[in-house]
Amino acid sequence: MVSVAKNGATPPVRHICVVGGGSAGWMTALMLSATAYGEGIRVTVLESPQVGIIGVGEGTTHTFRQFFDLLGIEESEWMPACNATYKSGISFEGWSTRPGCERYFHPFASILDNMTMQPFLDNVHARLSGADVHAHPDRFFVTATLAREGQAPRAQANFPFDVWYGYHFDATLLGQYLGRVAVQRGIRHLQRHVQEVLLDERGAIGGLRLDDGGTLEADLYVDCTGFASLLIGQALKTPFVPFGENLFNDAAIALPTPLEGKIESQTTSTALKYGWAWKIPLRQRYGNGYVYSSAHCSADQAETELRRHLGLLDADVPARHLKMRVGRVAKVWNRNCVAVGLSQSFIEPLEATALMYVQRTASMVTEVLEGGDLGDAAISLFNDAMRTRIEDTRDYIVAHYKTNSRTDTDYWIANAENMKLSPSLQGVLMTWMSRQPLAPALRAGRFGQGWPIMSWYALLAGMGVVPGTEESPLAGAATARHRMAAVDAFVSRSAMNFPEHRTLLADIPPRLGDKSLQTYLW
Ligand SMILES: Cc1cc2nc3c(=O)[nH]c(=O)nc-3n(C[C@H](O)[C@H](O)[C@H](O)COP(=O)(O)OP(=O)(O)OC[C@H]3O[C@@H](n4cnc5c(N)ncnc54)[C@H](O)[C@@H]3O)c2cc1C
């Protein structure tokens, strides 16, 4: 019998097998089972009982909210189950040594920022033109205050403006939670190890030989096997494009510590000697870690430095050491296989973008399936779009390293001197350094589509990247039209509408279905 979709169309595939039961596997399975074809597409998740999940990945961007919205799951349901907290943005500490710029906050932009975004841009432009005005981002954005003061980025019910936010959570608990939801929603879950990926006569995947002797066949295979990249990499031999010449970090250490005091609604990223340390507040603990370059320091050196940074030199807390494969597969969709998660790409965790790419990929695969055309041209368009998106984010991450001003180690000096920059990133930096307003070019998509204007300005102004004080080509053309006192008053009055983080976590109000909130993304 031919199965017919909810929308009346026949699905281009009937059975999708997702190999891998980490965050990527479960998120993808849930999103693919929610296509317009409904039960016309069957989804199976295969998870090895022998290979664990990576178990890190505790911070998200603002897009993660849309994932649970799509599933129709309230925060009050999933957040406690995953020890989750709210995230207003990321605080960058010690990346710049320029006076006044030793730290800055990168917020998620939202409608509330419309009131202060233009003053921020105007002041930055005036500053670039040599005016002595305040152009550091932190005072312009409400979420910077919320994050610092231990407030949650969810406004009280009578405040009509939404702000964008992300989450922190325990990655293992998230995987388990999503697995339970998936099974309840009819996704088949098999705990089997794939022993061999069988290829058919055309070189596509013909089936998976499992450890119980059985073979599993599907029309589309989704590789969510993590860095092993079992299907797309090992079996289909899809080339891997490393980002090592752009991004030096290739190793990490993870180490939890107890949480005390207020729960900040921010990730803290502190520059250390050979990379950076993350600090992520969950409900009962901090997730901490050090992302570093193994070409510049040994694992032992890195662990000692992290322990010293955390005040744990003498404590008997075990640390986990991880290797990272930074780069992307040349084709995310190759033959009858799509790679999602770490099997596909990893740009290092600095802006916590990996799960955003899981979401984006699953959403784009859904669009292709719903379009019904799996021909070469459609797949080629999909692959080009994925490549561009991944590389746009890579460029934004590289910009953090390129603009650092530390001189304490060869690592930081090499990052600042690195000239392996994409033409897009060169364009961004040249525009900025020649004191031209960057916003119009970004808005026109001249430097890729990856990151909002506000993110670029927060990064470059926050790091204190201001060209020398010699005569500016724009001198006198821009003046600061905005008084900081008005900005400060707006930010502090707005912040009064947001509850204490810990209090909100104890009793999270419903969010879905609230149509009064407005959103806007710069
Ligand atoms: C140091 C570090 C920090 C990170 N921080 C962040 C962050 O803050 N934010 C963010 O978004 N992301 C972050 N990430 C990335 C994030 O961890 C991953 O994107 C996310 O966990 C998804 O991983 P995955 O599901 O692709 O792989 P994994 O979790 O490794 O899952 C792989 C799955 O494949 C299965 N498998 C493997 N081999 C077989 C086989 N032969 N047969 C059957 N099944 C098999 C395993 O059983 C497992 O279920 C970080 C990554 C690292 C390394």
Ligand as a Chemical Component Dictionary entry (heavy atoms), coordinates in Angstrom:
data_LIG
# 
_chem_comp.id                   LIG 
_chem_comp.type                 NON-POLYMER 
_chem_comp.pdbx_formal_charge   0 
_chem_comp.three_letter_code    LIG 
# 
loop_
_chem_comp_atom.comp_id 
_chem_comp_atom.atom_id 
_chem_comp_atom.alt_atom_id 
_chem_comp_atom.type_symbol 
_chem_comp_atom.charge 
_chem_comp_atom.model_Cartn_x 
_chem_comp_atom.model_Cartn_y 
_chem_comp_atom.model_Cartn_z 
_chem_comp_atom.pdbx_ordinal 
LIG C1  C1  C 0 34.427 20.431 24.288 1  
LIG C2  C2  C 0 33.107 20.559 23.594 2  
LIG C3  C3  C 0 32.194 21.507 24.005 3  
LIG C4  C4  C 0 30.978 21.659 23.342 4  
LIG N1  N1  N 0 30.125 22.649 23.726 5  
LIG C5  C5  C 0 28.996 22.858 23.008 6  
LIG C6  C6  C 0 28.089 23.888 23.358 7  
LIG O1  O1  O 0 28.273 24.609 24.323 8  
LIG N2  N2  N 0 26.984 24.041 22.590 9  
LIG C7  C7  C 0 26.712 23.245 21.520 10 
LIG O2  O2  O 0 25.710 23.467 20.836 11 
LIG N3  N3  N 0 27.532 22.232 21.212 12 
LIG C8  C8  C 0 28.654 22.018 21.913 13 
LIG N4  N4  N 0 29.472 20.987 21.584 14 
LIG C9  C9  C 0 29.055 20.076 20.529 15 
LIG C10 C10 C 0 28.038 19.095 21.097 16 
LIG O3  O3  O 0 28.641 18.343 22.125 17 
LIG C11 C11 C 0 27.527 18.157 20.016 18 
LIG O4  O4  O 0 27.178 18.881 18.887 19 
LIG C12 C12 C 0 26.303 17.418 20.491 20 
LIG O5  O5  O 0 26.537 16.787 21.704 21 
LIG C13 C13 C 0 25.869 16.397 19.472 22 
LIG O6  O6  O 0 26.781 15.337 19.430 23 
LIG P1  P1  P 0 26.443 14.142 18.462 24 
LIG O7  O7  O 0 25.071 13.655 18.767 25 
LIG O8  O8  O 0 26.740 14.553 17.082 26 
LIG O9  O9  O 0 27.520 13.022 18.856 27 
LIG P2  P2  P 0 27.632 12.085 20.147 28 
LIG O10 O10 O 0 27.069 12.675 21.348 29 
LIG O11 O11 O 0 29.070 11.659 20.184 30 
LIG O12 O12 O 0 26.730 10.818 19.793 31 
LIG C14 C14 C 0 27.187 9.821  18.907 32 
LIG C15 C15 C 0 26.186 8.694  18.908 33 
LIG O13 O13 O 0 26.545 7.777  17.880 34 
LIG C16 C16 C 0 26.400 6.472  18.359 35 
LIG N5  N5  N 0 27.285 5.576  17.626 36 
LIG C17 C17 C 0 28.615 5.738  17.404 37 
LIG N6  N6  N 0 29.090 4.661  16.728 38 
LIG C18 C18 C 0 28.023 3.831  16.516 39 
LIG C19 C19 C 0 27.864 2.558  15.898 40 
LIG N7  N7  N 0 28.891 1.889  15.338 41 
LIG N8  N8  N 0 26.634 1.992  15.891 42 
LIG C20 C20 C 0 25.566 2.636  16.449 43 
LIG N9  N9  N 0 25.662 3.842  17.039 44 
LIG C21 C21 C 0 26.879 4.414  17.077 45 
LIG C22 C22 C 0 26.754 6.559  19.828 46 
LIG O14 O14 O 0 26.201 5.464  20.546 47 
LIG C23 C23 C 0 26.125 7.885  20.210 48 
LIG O15 O15 O 0 24.781 7.651  20.577 49 
LIG C24 C24 C 0 30.667 20.808 22.254 50 
LIG C25 C25 C 0 31.581 19.819 21.860 51 
LIG C26 C26 C 0 32.794 19.699 22.506 52 
LIG C27 C27 C 0 33.762 18.646 22.037 53 
# 
loop_
_chem_comp_bond.comp_id 
_chem_comp_bond.atom_id_1 
_chem_comp_bond.atom_id_2 
_chem_comp_bond.value_order 
_chem_comp_bond.pdbx_ordinal 
LIG C1  C2  SING 1  
LIG C2  C3  SING 2  
LIG C2  C26 DOUB 3  
LIG C3  C4  DOUB 4  
LIG C4  N1  SING 5  
LIG C4  C24 SING 6  
LIG N1  C5  DOUB 7  
LIG C5  C6  SING 8  
LIG C5  C8  SING 9  
LIG C6  O1  DOUB 10 
LIG C6  N2  SING 11 
LIG N2  C7  SING 12 
LIG C7  O2  DOUB 13 
LIG C7  N3  SING 14 
LIG N3  C8  DOUB 15 
LIG C8  N4  SING 16 
LIG N4  C9  SING 17 
LIG N4  C24 SING 18 
LIG C9  C10 SING 19 
LIG C10 O3  SING 20 
LIG C10 C11 SING 21 
LIG C11 O4  SING 22 
LIG C11 C12 SING 23 
LIG C12 O5  SING 24 
LIG C12 C13 SING 25 
LIG C13 O6  SING 26 
LIG O6  P1  SING 27 
LIG P1  O7  DOUB 28 
LIG P1  O8  SING 29 
LIG P1  O9  SING 30 
LIG O9  P2  SING 31 
LIG P2  O10 DOUB 32 
LIG P2  O11 SING 33 
LIG P2  O12 SING 34 
LIG O12 C14 SING 35 
LIG C14 C15 SING 36 
LIG C15 O13 SING 37 
LIG C15 C23 SING 38 
LIG O13 C16 SING 39 
LIG C16 N5  SING 40 
LIG C16 C22 SING 41 
LIG N5  C17 SING 42 
LIG N5  C21 SING 43 
LIG C17 N6  DOUB 44 
LIG N6  C18 SING 45 
LIG C18 C19 SING 46 
LIG C18 C21 DOUB 47 
LIG C19 N7  SING 48 
LIG C19 N8  DOUB 49 
LIG N8  C20 SING 50 
LIG C20 N9  DOUB 51 
LIG N9  C21 SING 52 
LIG C22 O14 SING 53 
LIG C22 C23 SING 54 
LIG C23 O15 SING 55 
LIG C24 C25 DOUB 56 
LIG C25 C26 SING 57 
LIG C26 C27 SING 58 
# 
